[in-house]
């Protein structure tokens, strides 16, 4: 990841979390609130809506069967295009970019499947360092209940448990700021908003 000082007029915010943590709901709500306050904010997500991102959604996440190393390569390719075509232009235009998942998701998800974390970091060495990266922490059991058991429960709990462990480790090492994801949508939203507002005021 590019660890240099930010070189843009805007603010790059990343929100991470396990599947079912509520990060998409909270990311969109936060973006709406910032815009309502007169701050120009853009919501975006990974996988992106670009050609590689759409392939990931349809084939990798939809059908599966890809080795985790190939998944990491595809996510990195999507991230490169997403950064070039969406994120960086918005930051240069002075917008607050709220990105639902980013580089850390590759560390967490492909790392949870046994891919070497240093290799993932090297693969994503082009990635911009966010101004703020938040991790919304929710136990897998709670996240599964929120998803109403849409996936195989045991498989989900095992994978997301490993993913959560990596996210927590990244937070302990200072790469992410951990935010309690338990409580009502309004309560969690307030916690996220306070973290962001303290840094953009």
N, C-alpha and C positions, 0 to 999 in steps of 0.2 A: 504494500500500500504506500502511496505517495505520502510521506510524513512531513512534507514541507509546509510552511505557513500558508494559510488560505490566500488565494490570489484572485478573489472575486468580490463583487460588491454585495452579494446576497448572503444568505445563511443556509448552510447545508445541515439538515436534521435527518437522522436515521432512527427509525423505530423498529426494534427487533422483538421476536417472541416466538414461542413454539406454536404449532398449528392449533388454532382454537383459543389462543390467549386473549383475543380481542384487539390485537394490534391494528387490524384493518379498520375496524369500527372506530377506534380511538384516533388513528391517523387522519381519517376523513373528517371526524368531528373537530379535531384540533385545527385542521386546515380551514374549515368553515368558520371557526371562531376567530382565527387570526384575520381572515378576510373581512369578517364583520367588524373588526376593530380598525379597518383601514390599512392593514398590512397586506401586501401582495404575497399570497402564498400559493404554491402549486403542489398538488398531491400527485405522486407517482409511485410506482411499485415494481418489484421484481418477482417473477419474470416480467419483462416489459411487454408492451404491445407491439414491439418490433418483430421482424421476421424470425429471428432466433428465439425470441421470447415466446412467440406463438407456437413454434415447433416444440419448445419445452412443455408448454401447457398441454398441447394435444398429444404428444408422443411420450415424453418422459414422465410427466405427472399423470397423464391420462391412461396410457397403456403400460408403461414401466418396462422393466427388463434390461435397462441399460446399466453397465457397470458404473459404480460410483465415480470412478476416475473420469469416465466420459461425461457423466452429469456435471462434474466440476468444470470440465473444459467448455461445455455448452453454456453453463451459467456465466463463466468468465467472458465468453464471446458476446453473450447478450449484454452483460454489464458494460463491456467496452463500448458497444454501440449506444446503449442507453445513456451512458455518461457523455459520450460525444454529441449525441443528437438531442438529448432532452435536458439532462441535469446541468451540464456546464453552461449551455446557452442561457438557461433560466437564472443561474447564479450570476453570470456576467451581466444580466439585465437587472440585477438587484432584487430578485425574488427570494422568498423563503421557500426552499424546496423541502417538502416533507416526503421522505422516501420510505415506503413500507417494504422493509427488508433490503439488505445490501450485501456487501462483502462478508460480513460476519455470519450471515446465513449459510454461506458456503463452508465456512469453518465448522459451523455447528452441525449442519445436515450431512455433508459429505464426510466430515470428521467423525461423526457418529457411526458412519458405515465403514470406518477403518482407513480412510484416506489420510496420508501424512499431512499434518497441519502446515508444516514448513513448505511443502510442495504447493499447497493451496495458496499460501501467502505469496510465493514466488510467481505463481500463475496470475495472481491479481496485483502484482506490483504496480500496475498502472492506476489502480483505483485511488480516487481522491480520498483524503482523510476528512471525515465530516467535522463540522464545527461542534456538533453534539450528537452522540450516539446513545440512545436509551434502550434498555432491555426491560420489557414488560414481563415480570415473573409471575407465572401461574403454574401450580402443580398439574401434571398431565391428567390426573383423575378429574380435576375441575374442568380443564380444557375439553376433555372428552365428553363430559356431561353437557357442556355448552354446545358442542357439535351434535348432541343428541345421538351419540353412538353411530355416526355415519360410516365409520370405518371399523374394521376388525379390532375389537377392544384390546386384546392381548398384544397384538403386533403394534398397535398405536402406542400403547403405554410403554412398551419396551424401547421403541425408537425414540419417542419424544422424551423419555426419561434420560436417555443418553445425550440427546440434543440439549436438554435443559442443563445437564451437568457441564457441558462445554460453554454454554452461555454464562452460567454462574462463574465459571473459572475466568472467562474473559472479563467479567465485571470485577472480580476480585483483583485481577491484574491491572485494572484501570482503563481497559479499552472501551468498556461500556459502563453506563451508569444504570444500576438496577433500580427499577421502580416497582413497587408492590402492585400487582395486577388484580388483587382480590378486592371485592366490594362491588358496589353498583357502578353502572356505566358512568354516572355523574361523578362519583368519588374518584374513580381511576382517572377520568378525564381531568379532574382538578389537579391531581398529582402531576400528571404529565405537563399540563399547562404551566404550573408553577416552575417546573424545571426549565421549561423553554423560555418563559417570560423573564426569568432571572438573568438570562444570557442575551436576550435581544433588546432589553430595555435601554 
